[in-house]
Amino acid sequence: MRYSVCKTLTFEAAHRLLKDYSGKCSNNHGHSWVVDIEVEAEQLDEKGMVVDFSELKRLKQWIDDTLDHSTILWEKDPMCDYIRNSGQRIFVTQGNPTSEVIARVIFEKAQELFANERIRVSSVVVHETCTSRAAYKK
């Protein structure tokens, strides 16, 4: 048996889907993104916790510094140069910046941030709207 806790984080960002995609999401548009990160541990710590929720703020800081109020684009999107040259915040992904890809990016960063801890990142769920979400799990 394992214990787990989940922390909900938020950020604002725009994106568009371009690679092999022709739907209306190929237009630049924004979301109020919601991220649920779940971490787990085999045993509780001496305080009776999986982890102090405040420790998960390290991921929130990375999100605020990197993704919040940015434009998230595929690395080959021609709009990348315009965004960079105008001095705006940009985050590039390999492949379309779908909710699935953004969930994986955040999961991998969380794994890196908590690599030397006794906790393990078990899932990241990214909500791009109140009715649509994607998850990345190990």
PEZI-V280981 format. One record per helix or strand. SS is the DSSP state (H for helix, E for strand). FROM is the first residue (numbers start at 0). TO is the last residue. If there is no record, write none. Layout:
SS,FROM,TO
SS,FROM,TO
This chain:
E,2,14
H,23,25
E,28,40
H,52,65
E,69,73
H,78,84
E,89,92
H,98,112
E,119,126
E,132,136
